[in-house]
Structures are given as C-alpha cells and as structure tokens.
Amino acid sequence: MIGKAEDINLMRIAKMDTAKTVQRKIRKSQGEQTHRAFAKKLGISIGSLARLKNTPQNATLRTIEKISRALHVTPSQLLDSTDTHHRKGR
C-alpha cells in the first residue's frame, strides 16, 4: 500500500515529467524561429516562453491550450510524453 507521502512524491514526479515533456516539445517546435516570433505565434509573452523552455514549470491550462492550438495538436498530445505528433515550425 502506498502511503500519503509516497503518493504526494509520485504526483510531484508526474508533474515534473509533464513539464519536461512540454519543454521538449516547445524547443523542437520552435525550430529556427526567434523567441519573439515564436512567443507571438503561441500567444504568450517572451518571458513565459523563456520560463517554459529553460526551467520546467507548471503552466496554466490557458497557456497549454494556447500552445496546443498554435502547434495544431490537442492538449493531450502536448502533455503526452509518448506522443511525437507536434509539428516543428508550423
């Protein structure tokens, strides 16, 4: 049986893995675009893009939706570490 502390630790690990997945997909999707152009395409600030790319963090649902829409994937695809159907530079 998993205890409460172990349960919380597993949730933290899952959140970090999800943040790293989003980070990886954003980096690949940016391609040769400038930070400014890519942030504009995603509908987020340059600062938000920098944080997402450089330090995995919790993104709001609204940010995940904006990024997903801009990359032409579902939020589930963006968050899924096994899904590689993000589109580079689109």
C-alpha positions in Angstrom: 0.0 0.0 0.0 1.3 3.4 -0.9 1.4 6.0 1.9 0.3 9.6 1.7 3.9 10.9 1.5 4.8 8.5 -1.3 1.6 9.4 -3.1 2.5 13.1 -3.0 6.0 12.3 -4.2 4.6 10.4 -7.2 2.4 13.3 -8.1 5.4 15.7 -8.0 7.4 13.4 -10.2 4.4 13.2 -12.7 4.1 17.0 -12.8 7.9 17.4 -13.4 7.7 14.8 -16.2 4.8 16.6 -17.8 6.6 20.0 -17.6 9.7 18.4 -19.2 7.6 17.0 -22.0 6.1 20.4 -22.7 9.6 21.9 -22.6 11.0 19.4 -25.0 8.1 19.8 -27.5 8.3 23.6 -27.4 12.0 23.5 -28.0 11.6 21.2 -31.0 8.6 23.1 -32.4 10.4 26.5 -32.3 12.9 25.4 -34.9 14.7 28.5 -36.3 12.1 31.0 -35.3 13.2 33.8 -33.0 11.9 33.8 -29.4 9.8 36.9 -30.2 8.2 35.4 -33.3 7.6 32.0 -31.6 6.1 33.6 -28.5 3.8 35.7 -30.6 2.7 32.6 -32.6 2.0 30.8 -29.3 0.1 33.8 -27.9 2.3 34.0 -24.8 4.9 36.5 -23.6 8.6 36.1 -24.4 9.1 35.8 -20.6 6.6 32.9 -20.4 8.3 31.2 -23.4 11.7 31.6 -21.8 10.5 30.1 -18.5 8.8 27.2 -20.3 11.9 26.5 -22.3 14.5 26.9 -19.7 13.0 25.8 -16.4 10.2 23.3 -16.4 7.3 24.9 -14.5 3.7 24.5 -14.1 1.8 26.1 -17.0 -1.8 27.2 -16.7 -4.4 25.4 -18.6 -5.0 28.5 -20.6 -1.3 28.5 -21.7 -1.4 24.8 -22.5 -4.5 25.5 -24.7 -2.8 28.4 -26.5 0.3 26.4 -27.2 -1.7 23.4 -28.3 -3.8 25.5 -30.7 -0.7 27.2 -32.2 1.1 23.8 -32.7 -2.0 22.2 -34.1 -2.1 19.4 -31.5 -4.6 18.6 -28.7 -3.6 19.5 -25.1 -3.4 15.7 -24.5 -0.9 15.3 -27.3 1.2 18.2 -26.0 1.3 16.7 -22.5 1.8 13.1 -23.6 5.5 12.1 -23.4 4.9 9.2 -25.8 3.3 11.4 -28.5 5.6 12.9 -31.0 3.0 14.4 -33.3 3.9 18.0 -32.5 4.7 20.0 -35.6 8.0 21.8 -36.0 7.9 25.4 -37.1 4.3 25.5 -38.1 
